[in-house]
């Protein structure tokens, strides 16, 4: 972790209109598949991991994004996961968007496109999730026998060690499963990947954002958007925790961690240089924290 450095897009002094443009690019990076270099988009890869790792228990959960930002890849993950479930004639699952700083306008637009995507308009602190949220979710789940599964997409590295530890404890206390997904790590190839992502947008911005003059101006005339993407990508890489470091956070709470099984892995999302690190924990009856995958 590098707590003394910061990501520009997180800072209050960074103009909101530029923050939104950077978030648009991050969404594109999650959902766009680069031909030949990617078999599927990173968002599709996350849905495939959830589908494969959770297996038959996938439909027993409601998935709650506790750091959704402007929506990020979650709407695509929901769509792809439910597509895979439908292909096997299985019931769909519901996703819920939450954040400490709700983006209600963006979430509302996303929710209109799917019957299985919802949001909480009030602020939700991932370290102290309100009882009302759990009560509401449990009330809705009991009839369908659902459990609560938290997801953190490209988000967990934003929390310092103290806050991340609090989030882990609250998650163990109030949830039945959680998944952490990061597109970067502390390796030279990750830094190179961040540089290539910034470079990529010089080529694809006219395709995705040709209707946005500001996007074009701040990509080509004043390349602030790709510059922030690369800089923040470097900081994110340095701050991203390894699988073992996340596991050690769980081990700080032996009582709360009783009955949880740990699964983890690292899978390529971009040929030769881009890897998605995932860490999934599920609560099992009568079990203990399983460290075989660590």
C-alpha positions in Angstrom: 0.0 0.0 0.0 1.0 3.6 -0.6 -1.3 5.6 1.7 0.5 8.9 1.3 -0.1 9.0 -2.5 -3.5 9.8 -4.0 -5.5 9.2 -7.1 -6.4 12.4 -8.8 -9.9 11.4 -9.7 -10.7 10.9 -6.0 -9.7 14.4 -5.0 -12.4 17.1 -4.2 -10.4 19.7 -6.1 -10.6 17.7 -9.4 -13.4 19.3 -11.5 -16.5 17.2 -11.5 -17.0 17.3 -15.3 -13.5 15.9 -15.8 -14.2 13.3 -13.1 -17.2 12.1 -15.0 -15.2 11.8 -18.2 -12.5 9.7 -16.5 -15.3 7.5 -15.0 -16.7 7.1 -18.5 -13.3 5.9 -19.7 -13.0 3.5 -16.8 -16.4 2.1 -17.6 -15.3 1.6 -21.2 -12.1 -0.1 -20.1 -14.2 -2.5 -18.0 -16.7 -3.3 -20.8 -14.8 -2.9 -24.1 -13.2 -6.0 -25.6 -10.0 -5.4 -27.5 -10.1 -7.7 -30.6 -7.3 -10.4 -30.6 -6.0 -9.2 -27.2 -9.0 -10.0 -25.1 -11.3 -13.1 -25.3 -13.9 -11.2 -23.3 -14.2 -7.8 -21.6 -13.0 -7.6 -17.9 -16.7 -7.2 -16.8 -17.6 -10.4 -18.7 -14.7 -12.1 -17.0 -15.9 -11.2 -13.6 -19.4 -12.6 -14.4 -17.8 -15.8 -15.6 -15.7 -16.1 -12.4 -18.8 -15.6 -10.3 -20.8 -18.1 -12.3 -18.0 -20.7 -12.2 -16.8 -20.2 -8.5 -20.2 -19.9 -6.9 -21.7 -22.7 -9.1 -25.0 -24.0 -8.0 -25.2 -21.5 -5.1 -25.1 -18.5 -7.5 -28.8 -18.1 -7.5 -29.0 -18.2 -3.7 -27.5 -14.6 -3.5 -28.5 -11.0 -4.0 -25.4 -9.1 -5.1 -24.8 -5.7 -3.5 -22.1 -3.4 -4.9 -20.9 -1.4 -1.9 -18.7 1.0 -3.8 -20.6 1.4 -7.1 -19.4 4.9 -8.0 -21.3 5.9 -11.1 -22.3 2.3 -11.7 -19.1 1.0 -13.1 -19.1 -2.5 -14.6 -21.9 -3.9 -12.3 -24.8 -3.4 -14.8 -22.8 -5.4 -17.4 -21.8 -8.0 -14.8 -25.5 -8.4 -13.9 -26.5 -8.7 -17.6 -23.8 -11.2 -18.4 -24.3 -13.3 -15.3 -28.1 -13.5 -15.8 -27.5 -14.4 -19.5 -25.4 -17.4 -18.4 -28.0 -18.4 -15.8 -30.8 -18.1 -18.4 -28.8 -20.3 -20.8 -29.1 -23.1 -18.2 -32.8 -22.3 -17.5 -31.9 -21.1 -14.0 -33.6 -18.2 -12.1 -32.0 -14.7 -12.5 -30.2 -12.9 -9.7 -30.6 -9.3 -8.5 -27.9 -6.7 -8.2 -28.1 -3.6 -6.0 -25.9 -0.4 -6.4 -24.8 1.5 -3.3 -22.1 4.0 -2.4 -21.2 6.5 0.3 -21.8 9.1 -2.4 -24.8 7.9 -4.4 -24.9 8.6 -8.1 -28.7 8.4 -8.3 -29.1 9.8 -11.8 -26.7 7.4 -13.4 -28.0 4.5 -11.3 -31.6 5.3 -12.2 -30.8 5.3 -15.9 -29.0 1.9 -15.6 -31.8 0.4 -13.6 -34.3 1.3 -16.3 -32.5 -1.1 -18.6 -32.8 -4.2 -16.4 -35.5 -5.7 -14.2 -32.8 -7.2 -12.0 -30.8 -4.1 -11.2 -31.7 -1.8 -8.3 -30.1 0.9 -6.2 -30.2 2.5 -2.8 -30.6 6.3 -3.1 -29.3 7.0 0.4 -25.6 7.0 1.3 -24.3 3.6 2.4 -21.0 3.3 4.4 -19.4 -0.1 3.5 -17.7 -0.1 6.9 -20.9 0.5 8.8 -23.7 -0.7 6.6 -27.0 0.5 8.1 -29.3 -2.1 9.7 -32.1 -0.7 7.5 -30.3 -2.0 4.4 -29.8 -5.4 5.8 -33.4 -5.5 7.1 -34.8 -4.5 3.8 -32.6 -7.0 1.9 -33.4 -9.8 4.3 -37.1 -9.1 4.1 -37.0 -9.3 0.3 -34.7 -12.4 0.4 -36.5 -14.5 2.9 -39.4 -15.3 0.6 -37.0 -16.3 -2.2 -34.4 -17.8 0.2 -31.7 -15.3 -0.8 -28.4 -14.4 0.9 -26.3 -11.2 0.8 -23.2 -11.1 -1.4 -21.0 -8.0 -1.4 -18.9 -7.1 -4.4 -16.1 -4.6 -4.7 -15.1 -3.9 -8.4 -11.8 -2.0 -8.7 -12.6 -0.4 -5.3 -11.0 -2.2 -2.4 -7.6 -0.6 -3.0 -9.1 2.8 -2.4 -9.5 2.1 1.3 -6.6 2.5 3.6 -5.7 -0.4 5.9 -7.8 0.8 8.9 -10.9 1.4 6.8 -10.4 -1.8 4.7 -10.1 -3.8 8.0 -13.4 -2.2 9.3 -15.1 -3.1 6.0 -13.9 -6.7 6.2 -15.2 -7.0 9.8 -18.6 -5.5 8.9 -18.8 -7.8 5.9 -18.1 -10.9 7.9 -20.7 -9.7 10.5 -23.5 -8.9 8.1 -23.1 -10.7 4.8 -23.0 -14.3 3.5 -20.4 -13.8 0.9 -18.2 -11.2 -0.8 -16.0 -10.8 -3.8 -13.1 -8.4 -4.5 -12.0 -7.8 -8.1 -9.0 -5.8 -9.2 -7.6 -5.2 -12.7 -4.1 -4.3 -11.5 -1.4 -5.3 -9.1 2.1 -4.5 -7.9 3.9 -5.9 -11.0 5.8 -4.3 -13.9 3.3 -5.7 -16.4 0.5 -4.0 -14.5 2.3 -0.6 -14.9 2.8 -1.3 -18.6 -0.9 -2.2 -18.9 -1.9 1.1 -17.3 0.2 3.0 -19.9 -1.3 1.0 -22.7 -4.8 1.8 -21.5 -4.1 5.5 -21.6 -2.6 5.1 -25.1 -5.6 3.1 -26.2 -8.0 6.0 -25.6 -6.2 8.1 -28.1 -7.4 5.6 -30.7 -10.9 4.7 -29.5 -12.1 8.0 -28.0 -13.6 9.2 -31.4 -15.5 5.9 -31.5 -17.1 6.0 -28.1 -17.2 9.8 -27.3 -17.5 11.6 -30.6 -20.6 13.3 -29.4 -18.8 14.9 -26.5 -16.7 17.9 -27.5 -15.2 18.2 -24.0 -14.1 14.6 -24.1 -12.3 15.2 -27.4 -10.7 18.5 -26.2 -9.4 16.9 -22.9 -8.1 13.9 -24.7 -6.3 15.5 -27.7 -5.8 19.3 -27.1 -5.3 19.0 -23.4 -4.7 15.3 -22.7 -5.9 15.4 -19.1 -8.2 12.4 -19.3 -5.6 9.9 -20.5 -3.0 11.4 -18.2 -5.2 11.0 -15.2 -6.0 7.4 -16.2 -2.4 6.5 -16.4 -1.3 8.3 -13.2 -4.2 6.9 -11.2 -3.6 3.5 -12.7 0.0 3.6 -11.4 -1.1 4.6 -7.9 -3.8 1.9 -8.0 -1.3 -0.7 -8.9 0.9 0.3 -5.9 -2.0 0.3 -3.5 -3.6 -2.9 -4.6 -3.4 -5.6 -1.9 -2.2 -9.1 -2.7 -4.4 -12.1 -2.1 -2.4 -13.0 1.0 -2.7 -9.5 2.4 -6.5 -9.6 2.1 -6.5 -13.0 3.7 -4.5 -11.7 6.6 -7.2 -9.1 7.2 -9.7 -11.9 7.7 -7.4 -13.6 10.1 -7.6 -10.5 12.3 -11.2 -11.5 13.1 -11.1 -15.3 13.9 -14.5 -15.3 15.6 -16.3 -13.5 12.8 -14.4 -15.6 10.2 -15.6 -18.9 11.5 -17.6 -20.7 8.9 -16.1 -18.9 5.9 -14.4 -20.5 2.9 -11.8 -18.5 1.0 -11.3 -18.9 -2.8 -9.0 -16.8 -4.9 -7.2 -16.6 -8.2 -5.6 -14.6 -10.9 -6.8 -14.7 -14.5 -5.6 -13.0 -17.7 -7.9 -10.4 -19.2 -5.5 -9.0 -21.8 -3.1 -11.2 -23.6 0.2 -11.5 -21.8 0.1 -8.3 -19.7 -3.3 -7.8 -18.1 -4.5 -9.9 -15.1 -7.6 -9.8 -13.0 -7.1 -10.7 -9.3 -10.1 -12.1 -7.5 -10.8 -13.0 -3.9 -14.1 -14.6 -3.1 -15.3 -15.7 0.4 -18.5 -17.5 1.2 -20.1 -18.4 4.5 -20.6 -22.1 5.0 -22.3 -23.8 7.9 -19.9 -25.6 10.2 -16.7 -24.5 8.4 -13.6 -22.5 9.1 -11.6 -20.1 7.0 -10.1 -22.3 4.3 -6.6 -21.2 3.4 -5.8 -23.8 0.8 -6.0 -21.3 -2.0 -3.8 -18.7 -0.3 
